[in-house]
Amino acid sequence: MKKFLLIFSVIATFIMCQTNGNKGLTEIVDPKFAAAAEKYKTICSGCHGQKVDAFVDRKWVHGNHRDSLIKSITYGFPDKEMPAFGAVFKPNEIAELADYILNSIEEAKKYKFD
């Protein structure tokens, strides 16, 4: 039984994770968020954290609901060095980014220990 569990664990880890050069393991992304996750990593992660961790357990200055996040991404906050992306992304892409961020926050909360 122990041998089975070990083999199962190794196979499951191999299937669920992929290596990324010397960067180690990458996160698993729900396929419905794949495009948004790629945009987030390319455009947003430099300021907001590679794994959306800068959003978790923080005080939200401009609101923490989907609509406020969409507005923040679309119009930005130049005075706070947040650029506007309304001219860069289509409205549906911005909505997908907002959904990805909110989903990632909920996923991170599952692993929070109080």
C-alpha positions as CSV (number, residue, x, y, z in Angstrom):
1,M,0.0,0.0,0.0
2,K,2.8,2.4,0.9
3,K,4.5,1.7,-2.5
4,F,1.2,2.4,-4.3
5,L,0.8,5.8,-2.5
6,L,4.4,6.7,-3.3
7,I,4.0,5.9,-6.9
8,F,0.6,7.7,-7.1
9,S,2.1,10.8,-5.4
10,V,5.0,10.9,-7.9
11,I,2.7,10.4,-10.9
12,A,0.2,13.0,-9.6
13,T,3.0,15.5,-9.0
14,F,4.4,14.9,-12.4
15,I,1.1,15.4,-14.1
16,M,0.0,18.4,-12.1
17,C,3.3,20.3,-12.2
18,Q,5.6,21.3,-15.0
19,T,9.2,22.5,-14.7
20,N,10.1,26.0,-15.9
21,G,13.8,25.9,-16.5
22,N,15.6,26.9,-13.3
23,K,12.5,28.6,-11.9
24,G,11.1,25.5,-10.3
25,L,7.5,24.4,-10.4
26,T,4.8,26.5,-11.9
27,E,1.3,26.9,-10.6
28,I,-1.7,25.0,-11.9
29,V,-4.2,27.2,-13.6
30,D,-7.8,26.4,-14.3
31,P,-8.1,26.3,-18.1
32,K,-10.9,28.9,-18.1
33,F,-8.3,31.4,-16.6
34,A,-5.3,30.4,-18.8
35,A,-5.4,33.5,-21.0
36,A,-6.0,35.9,-18.1
37,A,-3.2,34.2,-16.1
38,E,-0.8,34.7,-18.9
39,K,-1.7,38.4,-19.2
40,Y,-1.5,38.8,-15.4
41,K,2.0,37.2,-15.3
42,T,3.2,39.3,-18.2
43,I,1.7,42.6,-17.4
44,C,0.6,42.7,-13.7
45,S,2.9,40.4,-11.7
46,G,5.8,42.8,-11.5
47,C,3.8,45.0,-9.2
48,H,1.2,42.7,-7.8
49,G,3.1,39.5,-7.2
50,Q,3.7,36.5,-9.4
51,K,0.9,34.5,-7.7
52,V,-1.5,37.3,-7.0
53,D,-0.2,37.3,-3.5
54,A,0.0,41.1,-3.2
55,F,-3.9,41.1,-3.2
56,V,-4.4,38.6,-0.4
57,D,-5.2,39.9,3.1
58,R,-4.7,43.5,2.2
59,K,-6.8,46.6,2.6
60,W,-8.4,47.4,-0.7
61,V,-8.2,51.2,-1.3
62,H,-10.5,51.2,-4.4
63,G,-12.9,48.4,-3.6
64,N,-12.6,44.6,-3.7
65,H,-15.5,43.7,-5.9
66,R,-15.4,42.7,-9.5
67,D,-16.8,46.0,-10.8
68,S,-14.3,48.0,-8.8
69,L,-11.4,45.8,-10.0
70,I,-12.6,46.2,-13.6
71,K,-12.7,49.9,-13.2
72,S,-9.2,50.0,-11.6
73,I,-7.7,47.9,-14.5
74,T,-9.5,49.9,-17.1
75,Y,-8.8,53.5,-15.9
76,G,-5.8,52.9,-13.6
77,F,-4.6,55.3,-10.9
78,P,-1.8,57.4,-12.4
79,D,-1.2,59.1,-9.1
80,K,-0.5,55.7,-7.5
81,E,1.6,54.5,-10.5
82,M,-1.2,52.1,-11.7
83,P,-1.5,52.5,-15.5
84,A,-4.8,52.3,-17.3
85,F,-5.2,49.3,-19.5
86,G,-8.5,50.2,-21.2
87,A,-6.8,51.0,-24.4
88,V,-4.6,47.8,-24.2
89,F,-7.2,45.1,-23.4
90,K,-10.7,44.5,-24.6
91,P,-13.5,44.8,-22.0
92,N,-13.9,41.0,-21.9
93,E,-10.1,40.6,-21.3
94,I,-10.3,43.0,-18.4
95,A,-13.3,41.2,-17.0
96,E,-11.3,37.9,-17.3
97,L,-8.4,39.5,-15.5
98,A,-10.6,40.6,-12.7
99,D,-12.2,37.1,-12.4
100,Y,-8.7,35.5,-12.4
101,I,-7.5,37.8,-9.6
102,L,-10.6,37.3,-7.5
103,N,-10.5,33.5,-8.1
104,S,-6.8,33.4,-7.1
105,I,-7.5,35.3,-3.9
106,E,-10.2,32.8,-3.0
107,E,-7.9,29.9,-3.8
108,A,-5.1,31.4,-1.5
109,K,-7.6,31.9,1.3
110,K,-8.2,28.1,1.3
111,Y,-4.7,27.6,2.6
112,K,-4.7,30.4,5.2
113,F,-4.2,29.3,8.8
114,D,-5.7,31.3,11.6
